[in-house]
Amino acid sequence: MNLHFPSMFDIGRFLAFAGLTLLVAWLAGTGRVAYTFTMLLIAGALVYAVLDLVDYEIVKRKRRE
């Protein structure tokens, strides 16, 4: 089996963005931050996650060739 394990940098980056998403969601729940700004930050985190997944699939496909 040819498995790719994420590096510590990848894991750290994931944890940072997951933490940012949770922080923004918590702030939205407290009502201290404008709802629109909060939703934009969450949308940005989701877009980043999708782009990261697409990049992962492209790299995985290139390694097979």
PDB file of N, H, CA, C and O in Angstrom:
ATOM      1  N   MET A   1       0.839  -1.190   0.000  1.00  0.00           N
ATOM      2  CA  MET A   1       0.000   0.000   0.000  1.00  0.00           C
ATOM      3  C   MET A   1       0.876   1.243   0.000  1.00  0.00           C
ATOM      4  O   MET A   1       1.893   1.312   0.691  1.00  0.00           O
ATOM      5  N   ASN A   2       0.466   2.200  -0.773  1.00  0.00           N
ATOM      6  H   ASN A   2      -0.360   2.144  -1.334  1.00  0.00           H
ATOM      7  CA  ASN A   2       1.179   3.462  -0.850  1.00  0.00           C
ATOM      8  C   ASN A   2       0.329   4.542  -0.190  1.00  0.00           C
ATOM      9  O   ASN A   2      -0.543   5.132  -0.827  1.00  0.00           O
ATOM     10  N   LEU A   3       0.589   4.796   1.090  1.00  0.00           N
ATOM     11  H   LEU A   3       1.298   4.316   1.608  1.00  0.00           H
ATOM     12  CA  LEU A   3      -0.186   5.778   1.843  1.00  0.00           C
ATOM     13  C   LEU A   3       0.613   7.053   2.023  1.00  0.00           C
ATOM     14  O   LEU A   3       1.828   7.027   2.224  1.00  0.00           O
ATOM     15  N   HIS A   4      -0.098   8.173   1.948  1.00  0.00           N
ATOM     16  H   HIS A   4      -1.085   8.194   1.785  1.00  0.00           H
ATOM     17  CA  HIS A   4       0.521   9.474   2.200  1.00  0.00           C
ATOM     18  C   HIS A   4       0.048   9.970   3.553  1.00  0.00           C
ATOM     19  O   HIS A   4      -1.149  10.168   3.762  1.00  0.00           O
ATOM     20  N   PHE A   5       0.977  10.170   4.468  1.00  0.00           N
ATOM     21  H   PHE A   5       1.950  10.008   4.298  1.00  0.00           H
ATOM     22  CA  PHE A   5       0.631  10.696   5.774  1.00  0.00           C
ATOM     23  C   PHE A   5       0.903  12.194   5.783  1.00  0.00           C
ATOM     24  O   PHE A   5       1.933  12.638   5.277  1.00  0.00           O
ATOM     25  N   PRO A   6      -0.009  12.980   6.353  1.00  0.00           N
ATOM     26  CA  PRO A   6       0.189  14.430   6.368  1.00  0.00           C
ATOM     27  C   PRO A   6       1.392  14.814   7.232  1.00  0.00           C
ATOM     28  O   PRO A   6       1.707  14.152   8.222  1.00  0.00           O
ATOM     29  N   SER A   7       2.043  15.882   6.836  1.00  0.00           N
ATOM     30  H   SER A   7       1.788  16.419   6.033  1.00  0.00           H
ATOM     31  CA  SER A   7       3.182  16.360   7.611  1.00  0.00           C
ATOM     32  C   SER A   7       2.681  17.127   8.830  1.00  0.00           C
ATOM     33  O   SER A   7       1.490  17.418   8.944  1.00  0.00           O
ATOM     34  N   MET A   8       3.578  17.444   9.721  1.00  0.00           N
ATOM     35  H   MET A   8       4.545  17.208   9.629  1.00  0.00           H
ATOM     36  CA  MET A   8       3.208  18.218  10.911  1.00  0.00           C
ATOM     37  C   MET A   8       2.709  19.605  10.504  1.00  0.00           C
ATOM     38  O   MET A   8       1.831  20.165  11.161  1.00  0.00           O
ATOM     39  N   PHE A   9       3.265  20.161   9.424  1.00  0.00           N
ATOM     40  H   PHE A   9       3.978  19.706   8.891  1.00  0.00           H
ATOM     41  CA  PHE A   9       2.812  21.462   8.931  1.00  0.00           C
ATOM     42  C   PHE A   9       1.356  21.371   8.479  1.00  0.00           C
ATOM     43  O   PHE A   9       0.557  22.256   8.783  1.00  0.00           O
ATOM     44  N   ASP A  10       1.009  20.305   7.754  1.00  0.00           N
ATOM     45  H   ASP A  10       1.658  19.586   7.507  1.00  0.00           H
ATOM     46  CA  ASP A  10      -0.369  20.121   7.300  1.00  0.00           C
ATOM     47  C   ASP A  10      -1.328  19.982   8.479  1.00  0.00           C
ATOM     48  O   ASP A  10      -2.412  20.565   8.478  1.00  0.00           O
ATOM     49  N   ILE A  11      -0.925  19.214   9.476  1.00  0.00           N
ATOM     50  H   ILE A  11      -0.044  18.740   9.476  1.00  0.00           H
ATOM     51  CA  ILE A  11      -1.765  19.020  10.649  1.00  0.00           C
ATOM     52  C   ILE A  11      -1.922  20.336  11.408  1.00  0.00           C
ATOM     53  O   ILE A  11      -3.020  20.670  11.854  1.00  0.00           O
ATOM     54  N   GLY A  12      -0.834  21.075  11.553  1.00  0.00           N
ATOM     55  H   GLY A  12       0.057  20.803  11.191  1.00  0.00           H
ATOM     56  CA  GLY A  12      -0.898  22.372  12.236  1.00  0.00           C
ATOM     57  C   GLY A  12      -1.774  23.365  11.508  1.00  0.00           C
ATOM     58  O   GLY A  12      -2.534  24.108  12.128  1.00  0.00           O
ATOM     59  N   ARG A  13      -1.667  23.378  10.191  1.00  0.00           N
ATOM     60  H   ARG A  13      -1.049  22.774   9.687  1.00  0.00           H
ATOM     61  CA  ARG A  13      -2.500  24.278   9.393  1.00  0.00           C
ATOM     62  C   ARG A  13      -3.970  23.908   9.522  1.00  0.00           C
ATOM     63  O   ARG A  13      -4.821  24.790   9.641  1.00  0.00           O
ATOM     64  N   PHE A  14      -4.278  22.618   9.500  1.00  0.00           N
ATOM     65  H   PHE A  14      -3.587  21.902   9.403  1.00  0.00           H
ATOM     66  CA  PHE A  14      -5.647  22.174   9.680  1.00  0.00           C
ATOM     67  C   PHE A  14      -6.183  22.589  11.049  1.00  0.00           C
ATOM     68  O   PHE A  14      -7.298  23.100  11.156  1.00  0.00           O
ATOM     69  N   LEU A  15      -5.389  22.369  12.084  1.00  0.00           N
ATOM     70  H   LEU A  15      -4.484  21.954  11.996  1.00  0.00           H
ATOM     71  CA  LEU A  15      -5.829  22.736  13.431  1.00  0.00           C
ATOM     72  C   LEU A  15      -6.040  24.241  13.568  1.00  0.00           C
ATOM     73  O   LEU A  15      -6.969  24.679  14.246  1.00  0.00           O
ATOM     74  N   ALA A  16      -5.180  25.036  12.926  1.00  0.00           N
ATOM     75  H   ALA A  16      -4.425  24.680  12.375  1.00  0.00           H
ATOM     76  CA  ALA A  16      -5.330  26.493  12.998  1.00  0.00           C
ATOM     77  C   ALA A  16      -6.628  26.943  12.342  1.00  0.00           C
ATOM     78  O   ALA A  16      -7.362  27.752  12.909  1.00  0.00           O
ATOM     79  N   PHE A  17      -6.911  26.433  11.165  1.00  0.00           N
ATOM     80  H   PHE A  17      -6.314  25.777  10.704  1.00  0.00           H
ATOM     81  CA  PHE A  17      -8.127  26.847  10.475  1.00  0.00           C
ATOM     82  C   PHE A  17      -9.377  26.270  11.131  1.00  0.00           C
ATOM     83  O   PHE A  17     -10.425  26.916  11.129  1.00  0.00           O
ATOM     84  N   ALA A  18      -9.285  25.077  11.688  1.00  0.00           N
ATOM     85  H   ALA A  18      -8.433  24.552  11.690  1.00  0.00           H
ATOM     86  CA  ALA A  18     -10.429  24.517  12.415  1.00  0.00           C
ATOM     87  C   ALA A  18     -10.696  25.344  13.675  1.00  0.00           C
ATOM     88  O   ALA A  18     -11.849  25.618  14.009  1.00  0.00           O
ATOM     89  N   GLY A  19      -9.643  25.734  14.359  1.00  0.00           N
ATOM     90  H   GLY A  19      -8.706  25.511  14.088  1.00  0.00           H
ATOM     91  CA  GLY A  19      -9.794  26.581  15.543  1.00  0.00           C
ATOM     92  C   GLY A  19     -10.371  27.938  15.199  1.00  0.00           C
ATOM     93  O   GLY A  19     -11.223  28.457  15.919  1.00  0.00           O
ATOM     94  N   LEU A  20      -9.909  28.516  14.100  1.00  0.00           N
ATOM     95  H   LEU A  20      -9.217  28.094  13.515  1.00  0.00           H
ATOM     96  CA  LEU A  20     -10.452  29.798  13.653  1.00  0.00           C
ATOM     97  C   LEU A  20     -11.936  29.687  13.334  1.00  0.00           C
ATOM     98  O   LEU A  20     -12.715  30.576  13.678  1.00  0.00           O
ATOM     99  N   THR A  21     -12.328  28.611  12.685  1.00  0.00           N
ATOM    100  H   THR A  21     -11.696  27.888  12.406  1.00  0.00           H
ATOM    101  CA  THR A  21     -13.735  28.404  12.363  1.00  0.00           C
ATOM    102  C   THR A  21     -14.572  28.269  13.629  1.00  0.00           C
ATOM    103  O   THR A  21     -15.650  28.857  13.722  1.00  0.00           O
ATOM    104  N   LEU A  22     -14.091  27.501  14.603  1.00  0.00           N
ATOM    105  H   LEU A  22     -13.216  27.023  14.528  1.00  0.00           H
ATOM    106  CA  LEU A  22     -14.816  27.365  15.861  1.00  0.00           C
ATOM    107  C   LEU A  22     -14.893  28.683  16.619  1.00  0.00           C
ATOM    108  O   LEU A  22     -15.928  28.999  17.206  1.00  0.00           O
ATOM    109  N   LEU A  23     -13.812  29.454  16.613  1.00  0.00           N
ATOM    110  H   LEU A  23     -12.971  29.197  16.136  1.00  0.00           H
ATOM    111  CA  LEU A  23     -13.814  30.753  17.281  1.00  0.00           C
ATOM    112  C   LEU A  23     -14.836  31.695  16.652  1.00  0.00           C
ATOM    113  O   LEU A  23     -15.594  32.366  17.353  1.00  0.00           O
ATOM    114  N   VAL A  24     -14.847  31.733  15.341  1.00  0.00           N
ATOM    115  H   VAL A  24     -14.232  31.187  14.772  1.00  0.00           H
ATOM    116  CA  VAL A  24     -15.786  32.612  14.647  1.00  0.00           C
ATOM    117  C   VAL A  24     -17.222  32.175  14.896  1.00  0.00           C
ATOM    118  O   VAL A  24     -18.103  33.013  15.086  1.00  0.00           O
ATOM    119  N   ALA A  25     -17.463  30.874  14.895  1.00  0.00           N
ATOM    120  H   ALA A  25     -16.748  30.193  14.740  1.00  0.00           H
ATOM    121  CA  ALA A  25     -18.815  30.377  15.173  1.00  0.00           C
ATOM    122  C   ALA A  25     -19.233  30.716  16.604  1.00  0.00           C
ATOM    123  O   ALA A  25     -20.390  31.059  16.846  1.00  0.00           O
ATOM    124  N   TRP A  26     -18.305  30.624  17.544  1.00  0.00           N
ATOM    125  H   TRP A  26     -17.365  30.345  17.347  1.00  0.00           H
ATOM    126  CA  TRP A  26     -18.610  30.968  18.928  1.00  0.00           C
ATOM    127  C   TRP A  26     -18.917  32.455  19.058  1.00  0.00           C
ATOM    128  O   TRP A  26     -19.858  32.842  19.750  1.00  0.00           O
ATOM    129  N   LEU A  27     -18.115  33.291  18.387  1.00  0.00           N
ATOM    130  H   LEU A  27     -17.350  32.977  17.825  1.00  0.00           H
ATOM    131  CA  LEU A  27     -18.367  34.729  18.437  1.00  0.00           C
ATOM    132  C   LEU A  27     -19.715  35.085  17.813  1.00  0.00           C
ATOM    133  O   LEU A  27     -20.395  35.997  18.284  1.00  0.00           O
ATOM    134  N   ALA A  28     -20.098  34.385  16.775  1.00  0.00           N
ATOM    135  H   ALA A  28     -19.546  33.644  16.393  1.00  0.00           H
ATOM    136  CA  ALA A  28     -21.401  34.629  16.163  1.00  0.00           C
ATOM    137  C   ALA A  28     -22.523  34.283  17.134  1.00  0.00           C
ATOM    138  O   ALA A  28     -23.561  34.944  17.161  1.00  0.00           O
ATOM    139  N   GLY A  29     -22.308  33.250  17.922  1.00  0.00           N
ATOM    140  H   GLY A  29     -21.465  32.713  17.900  1.00  0.00           H
ATOM    141  CA  GLY A  29     -23.315  32.844  18.888  1.00  0.00           C
ATOM    142  C   GLY A  29     -23.468  33.824  20.034  1.00  0.00           C
ATOM    143  O   GLY A  29     -24.548  33.936  20.613  1.00  0.00           O
ATOM    144  N   THR A  30     -22.396  34.537  20.372  1.00  0.00           N
ATOM    145  H   THR A  30     -21.519  34.446  19.901  1.00  0.00           H
ATOM    146  CA  THR A  30     -22.473  35.494  21.475  1.00  0.00           C
ATOM    147  C   THR A  30     -23.084  36.810  21.033  1.00  0.00           C
ATOM    148  O   THR A  30     -23.508  37.606  21.871  1.00  0.00           O
ATOM    149  N   GLY A  31     -23.137  37.053  19.735  1.00  0.00           N
ATOM    150  H   GLY A  31     -22.792  36.407  19.054  1.00  0.00           H
ATOM    151  CA  GLY A  31     -23.730  38.292  19.241  1.00  0.00           C
ATOM    152  C   GLY A  31     -22.811  39.497  19.316  1.00  0.00           C
ATOM    153  O   GLY A  31     -23.268  40.624  19.126  1.00  0.00           O
ATOM    154  N   ARG A  32     -21.530  39.292  19.587  1.00  0.00           N
ATOM    155  H   ARG A  32     -21.159  38.376  19.741  1.00  0.00           H
ATOM    156  CA  ARG A  32     -20.597  40.415  19.713  1.00  0.00           C
ATOM    157  C   ARG A  32     -19.971  40.823  18.383  1.00  0.00           C
ATOM    158  O   ARG A  32     -19.344  41.878  18.287  1.00  0.00           O
ATOM    159  N   VAL A  33     -20.137  40.003  17.376  1.00  0.00           N
ATOM    160  H   VAL A  33     -20.647  39.146  17.454  1.00  0.00           H
ATOM    161  CA  VAL A  33     -19.542  40.289  16.073  1.00  0.00           C
ATOM    162  C   VAL A  33     -20.665  40.343  15.050  1.00  0.00           C
ATOM    163  O   VAL A  33     -21.652  39.616  15.162  1.00  0.00           O
ATOM    164  N   ALA A  34     -20.514  41.191  14.070  1.00  0.00           N
ATOM    165  H   ALA A  34     -19.712  41.781  13.980  1.00  0.00           H
ATOM    166  CA  ALA A  34     -21.548  41.302  13.040  1.00  0.00           C
ATOM    167  C   ALA A  34     -21.750  39.957  12.351  1.00  0.00           C
ATOM    168  O   ALA A  34     -20.787  39.272  12.006  1.00  0.00           O
ATOM    169  N   TYR A  35     -22.996  39.593  12.157  1.00  0.00           N
ATOM    170  H   TYR A  35     -23.779  40.149  12.437  1.00  0.00           H
ATOM    171  CA  TYR A  35     -23.342  38.296  11.578  1.00  0.00           C
ATOM    172  C   TYR A  35     -22.745  38.134  10.182  1.00  0.00           C
ATOM    173  O   TYR A  35     -22.230  37.066   9.850  1.00  0.00           O
ATOM    174  N   THR A  36     -22.809  39.167   9.377  1.00  0.00           N
ATOM    175  H   THR A  36     -23.227  40.034   9.646  1.00  0.00           H
ATOM    176  CA  THR A  36     -22.302  39.088   8.005  1.00  0.00           C
ATOM    177  C   THR A  36     -20.805  38.817   7.988  1.00  0.00           C
ATOM    178  O   THR A  36     -20.336  37.976   7.222  1.00  0.00           O
ATOM    179  N   PHE A  37     -20.056  39.518   8.823  1.00  0.00           N
ATOM    180  H   PHE A  37     -20.437  40.201   9.446  1.00  0.00           H
ATOM    181  CA  PHE A  37     -18.612  39.321   8.885  1.00  0.00           C
ATOM    182  C   PHE A  37     -18.280  37.893   9.315  1.00  0.00           C
ATOM    183  O   PHE A  37     -17.369  37.267   8.772  1.00  0.00           O
ATOM    184  N   THR A  38     -19.019  37.392  10.281  1.00  0.00           N
ATOM    185  H   THR A  38     -19.760  37.900  10.722  1.00  0.00           H
ATOM    186  CA  THR A  38     -18.800  36.037  10.761  1.00  0.00           C
ATOM    187  C   THR A  38     -19.055  35.013   9.671  1.00  0.00           C
ATOM    188  O   THR A  38     -18.271  34.082   9.495  1.00  0.00           O
ATOM    189  N   MET A  39     -20.135  35.178   8.948  1.00  0.00           N
ATOM    190  H   MET A  39     -20.773  35.935   9.091  1.00  0.00           H
ATOM    191  CA  MET A  39     -20.455  34.227   7.886  1.00  0.00           C
ATOM    192  C   MET A  39     -19.418  34.302   6.762  1.00  0.00           C
ATOM    193  O   MET A  39     -19.110  33.282   6.145  1.00  0.00           O
ATOM    194  N   LEU A  40     -18.883  35.480   6.491  1.00  0.00           N
ATOM    195  H   LEU A  40     -19.134  36.308   6.992  1.00  0.00           H
ATOM    196  CA  LEU A  40     -17.830  35.598   5.478  1.00  0.00           C
ATOM    197  C   LEU A  40     -16.566  34.852   5.902  1.00  0.00           C
ATOM    198  O   LEU A  40     -15.920  34.212   5.072  1.00  0.00           O
ATOM    199  N   LEU A  41     -16.213  34.927   7.174  1.00  0.00           N
ATOM    200  H   LEU A  41     -16.738  35.446   7.848  1.00  0.00           H
ATOM    201  CA  LEU A  41     -15.037  34.200   7.647  1.00  0.00           C
ATOM    202  C   LEU A  41     -15.249  32.691   7.578  1.00  0.00           C
ATOM    203  O   LEU A  41     -14.347  31.950   7.186  1.00  0.00           O
ATOM    204  N   ILE A  42     -16.437  32.239   7.956  1.00  0.00           N
ATOM    205  H   ILE A  42     -17.170  32.840   8.274  1.00  0.00           H
ATOM    206  CA  ILE A  42     -16.719  30.808   7.869  1.00  0.00           C
ATOM    207  C   ILE A  42     -16.719  30.352   6.413  1.00  0.00           C
ATOM    208  O   ILE A  42     -16.199  29.282   6.095  1.00  0.00           O
ATOM    209  N   ALA A  43     -17.300  31.160   5.529  1.00  0.00           N
ATOM    210  H   ALA A  43     -17.722  32.029   5.786  1.00  0.00           H
ATOM    211  CA  ALA A  43     -17.309  30.814   4.104  1.00  0.00           C
ATOM    212  C   ALA A  43     -15.881  30.757   3.560  1.00  0.00           C
ATOM    213  O   ALA A  43     -15.554  29.880   2.760  1.00  0.00           O
ATOM    214  N   GLY A  44     -15.039  31.684   3.990  1.00  0.00           N
ATOM    215  H   GLY A  44     -15.305  32.396   4.639  1.00  0.00           H
ATOM    216  CA  GLY A  44     -13.643  31.673   3.562  1.00  0.00           C
ATOM    217  C   GLY A  44     -12.919  30.418   4.020  1.00  0.00           C
ATOM    218  O   GLY A  44     -12.130  29.847   3.267  1.00  0.00           O
ATOM    219  N   ALA A  45     -13.181  29.982   5.250  1.00  0.00           N
ATOM    220  H   ALA A  45     -13.822  30.445   5.861  1.00  0.00           H
ATOM    221  CA  ALA A  45     -12.570  28.755   5.758  1.00  0.00           C
ATOM    222  C   ALA A  45     -13.047  27.544   4.967  1.00  0.00           C
ATOM    223  O   ALA A  45     -12.264  26.637   4.683  1.00  0.00           O
ATOM    224  N   LEU A  46     -14.327  27.527   4.611  1.00  0.00           N
ATOM    225  H   LEU A  46     -14.962  28.264   4.842  1.00  0.00           H
ATOM    226  CA  LEU A  46     -14.846  26.398   3.826  1.00  0.00           C
ATOM    227  C   LEU A  46     -14.271  26.387   2.411  1.00  0.00           C
ATOM    228  O   LEU A  46     -13.951  25.326   1.876  1.00  0.00           O
ATOM    229  N   VAL A  47     -14.143  27.566   1.810  1.00  0.00           N
ATOM    230  H   VAL A  47     -14.403  28.428   2.245  1.00  0.00           H
ATOM    231  CA  VAL A  47     -13.540  27.646   0.470  1.00  0.00           C
ATOM    232  C   VAL A  47     -12.099  27.158   0.519  1.00  0.00           C
ATOM    233  O   VAL A  47     -11.653  26.436  -0.372  1.00  0.00           O
ATOM    234  N   TYR A  48     -11.377  27.548   1.552  1.00  0.00           N
ATOM    235  H   TYR A  48     -11.739  28.135   2.277  1.00  0.00           H
ATOM    236  CA  TYR A  48     -10.000  27.094   1.696  1.00  0.00           C
ATOM    237  C   TYR A  48      -9.947  25.569   1.825  1.00  0.00           C
ATOM    238  O   TYR A  48      -9.087  24.920   1.230  1.00  0.00           O
ATOM    239  N   ALA A  49     -10.864  25.009   2.600  1.00  0.00           N
ATOM    240  H   ALA A  49     -11.562  25.537   3.083  1.00  0.00           H
ATOM    241  CA  ALA A  49     -10.884  23.551   2.773  1.00  0.00           C
ATOM    242  C   ALA A  49     -11.146  22.840   1.450  1.00  0.00           C
ATOM    243  O   ALA A  49     -10.528  21.815   1.161  1.00  0.00           O
ATOM    244  N   VAL A  50     -12.052  23.376   0.652  1.00  0.00           N
ATOM    245  H   VAL A  50     -12.554  24.209   0.886  1.00  0.00           H
ATOM    246  CA  VAL A  50     -12.353  22.768  -0.650  1.00  0.00           C
ATOM    247  C   VAL A  50     -11.139  22.863  -1.571  1.00  0.00           C
ATOM    248  O   VAL A  50     -10.788  21.890  -2.237  1.00  0.00           O
ATOM    249  N   LEU A  51     -10.500  24.029  -1.611  1.00  0.00           N
ATOM    250  H   LEU A  51     -10.785  24.820  -1.070  1.00  0.00           H
ATOM    251  CA  LEU A  51      -9.313  24.188  -2.459  1.00  0.00           C
ATOM    252  C   LEU A  51      -8.192  23.269  -2.008  1.00  0.00           C
ATOM    253  O   LEU A  51      -7.474  22.714  -2.840  1.00  0.00           O
ATOM    254  N   ASP A  52      -8.031  23.101  -0.705  1.00  0.00           N
ATOM    255  H   ASP A  52      -8.614  23.551  -0.029  1.00  0.00           H
ATOM    256  CA  ASP A  52      -7.005  22.204  -0.185  1.00  0.00           C
ATOM    257  C   ASP A  52      -7.304  20.763  -0.583  1.00  0.00           C
ATOM    258  O   ASP A  52      -6.390  20.017  -0.936  1.00  0.00           O
ATOM    259  N   LEU A  53      -8.565  20.366  -0.530  1.00  0.00           N
ATOM    260  H   LEU A  53      -9.307  20.971  -0.243  1.00  0.00           H
ATOM    261  CA  LEU A  53      -8.946  19.016  -0.934  1.00  0.00           C
ATOM    262  C   LEU A  53      -8.699  18.793  -2.420  1.00  0.00           C
ATOM    263  O   LEU A  53      -8.215  17.730  -2.810  1.00  0.00           O
ATOM    264  N   VAL A  54      -9.024  19.775  -3.256  1.00  0.00           N
ATOM    265  H   VAL A  54      -9.417  20.638  -2.940  1.00  0.00           H
ATOM    266  CA  VAL A  54      -8.789  19.657  -4.698  1.00  0.00           C
ATOM    267  C   VAL A  54      -7.296  19.527  -4.967  1.00  0.00           C
ATOM    268  O   VAL A  54      -6.880  18.709  -5.787  1.00  0.00           O
ATOM    269  N   ASP A  55      -6.487  20.332  -4.278  1.00  0.00           N
ATOM    270  H   ASP A  55      -6.825  20.997  -3.612  1.00  0.00           H
ATOM    271  CA  ASP A  55      -5.040  20.248  -4.451  1.00  0.00           C
ATOM    272  C   ASP A  55      -4.529  18.867  -4.023  1.00  0.00           C
ATOM    273  O   ASP A  55      -3.657  18.301  -4.683  1.00  0.00           O
ATOM    274  N   TYR A  56      -5.057  18.331  -2.941  1.00  0.00           N
ATOM    275  H   TYR A  56      -5.765  18.790  -2.405  1.00  0.00           H
ATOM    276  CA  TYR A  56      -4.665  17.000  -2.473  1.00  0.00           C
ATOM    277  C   TYR A  56      -4.989  15.942  -3.521  1.00  0.00           C
ATOM    278  O   TYR A  56      -4.183  15.048  -3.775  1.00  0.00           O
ATOM    279  N   GLU A  57      -6.167  16.044  -4.128  1.00  0.00           N
ATOM    280  H   GLU A  57      -6.822  16.770  -3.922  1.00  0.00           H
ATOM    281  CA  GLU A  57      -6.551  15.060  -5.144  1.00  0.00           C
ATOM    282  C   GLU A  57      -5.665  15.176  -6.380  1.00  0.00           C
ATOM    283  O   GLU A  57      -5.317  14.160  -6.981  1.00  0.00           O
ATOM    284  N   ILE A  58      -5.296  16.386  -6.768  1.00  0.00           N
ATOM    285  H   ILE A  58      -5.578  17.212  -6.280  1.00  0.00           H
ATOM    286  CA  ILE A  58      -4.425  16.577  -7.930  1.00  0.00           C
ATOM    287  C   ILE A  58      -3.052  15.966  -7.653  1.00  0.00           C
ATOM    288  O   ILE A  58      -2.492  15.276  -8.505  1.00  0.00           O
ATOM    289  N   VAL A  59      -2.510  16.223  -6.455  1.00  0.00           N
ATOM    290  H   VAL A  59      -2.964  16.783  -5.763  1.00  0.00           H
ATOM    291  CA  VAL A  59      -1.199  15.673  -6.103  1.00  0.00           C
ATOM    292  C   VAL A  59      -1.264  14.152  -6.053  1.00  0.00           C
ATOM    293  O   VAL A  59      -0.355  13.471  -6.528  1.00  0.00           O
ATOM    294  N   LYS A  60      -2.328  13.625  -5.484  1.00  0.00           N
ATOM    295  H   LYS A  60      -3.067  14.178  -5.099  1.00  0.00           H
ATOM    296  CA  LYS A  60      -2.490  12.164  -5.397  1.00  0.00           C
ATOM    297  C   LYS A  60      -2.560  11.545  -6.787  1.00  0.00           C
ATOM    298  O   LYS A  60      -1.984  10.483  -7.025  1.00  0.00           O
ATOM    299  N   ARG A  61      -3.250  12.193  -7.689  1.00  0.00           N
ATOM    300  H   ARG A  61      -3.718  13.055  -7.495  1.00  0.00           H
ATOM    301  CA  ARG A  61      -3.375  11.685  -9.049  1.00  0.00           C
ATOM    302  C   ARG A  61      -2.028  11.730  -9.772  1.00  0.00           C
ATOM    303  O   ARG A  61      -1.703  10.803 -10.514  1.00  0.00           O
ATOM    304  N   LYS A  62      -1.240  12.790  -9.569  1.00  0.00           N
ATOM    305  H   LYS A  62      -1.504  13.542  -8.966  1.00  0.00           H
ATOM    306  CA  LYS A  62       0.067  12.908 -10.213  1.00  0.00           C
ATOM    307  C   LYS A  62       1.037  11.852  -9.690  1.00  0.00           C
ATOM    308  O   LYS A  62       1.890  11.368 -10.435  1.00  0.00           O
ATOM    309  N   ARG A  63       0.912  11.495  -8.416  1.00  0.00           N
ATOM    310  H   ARG A  63       0.220  11.888  -7.811  1.00  0.00           H
ATOM    311  CA  ARG A  63       1.824  10.492  -7.839  1.00  0.00           C
ATOM    312  C   ARG A  63       1.546   9.103  -8.418  1.00  0.00           C
ATOM    313  O   ARG A  63       2.456   8.277  -8.491  1.00  0.00           O
ATOM    314  N   ARG A  64       0.324   8.838  -8.822  1.00  0.00           N
ATOM    315  H   ARG A  64      -0.416   9.509  -8.763  1.00  0.00           H
ATOM    316  CA  ARG A  64      -0.018   7.541  -9.400  1.00  0.00           C
ATOM    317  C   ARG A  64       0.604   7.360 -10.783  1.00  0.00           C
ATOM    318  O   ARG A  64       0.920   6.242 -11.189  1.00  0.00           O
ATOM    319  N   GLU A  65       0.776   8.455 -11.492  1.00  0.00           N
ATOM    320  H   GLU A  65       0.520   9.364 -11.162  1.00  0.00           H
ATOM    321  CA  GLU A  65       1.279   8.381 -12.879  1.00  0.00           C
ATOM    322  C   GLU A  65       2.741   8.052 -12.940  1.00  0.00           C
ATOM    323  O   GLU A  65       3.308   7.955 -14.028  1.00  0.00           O
TER     324      GLU A  65
END
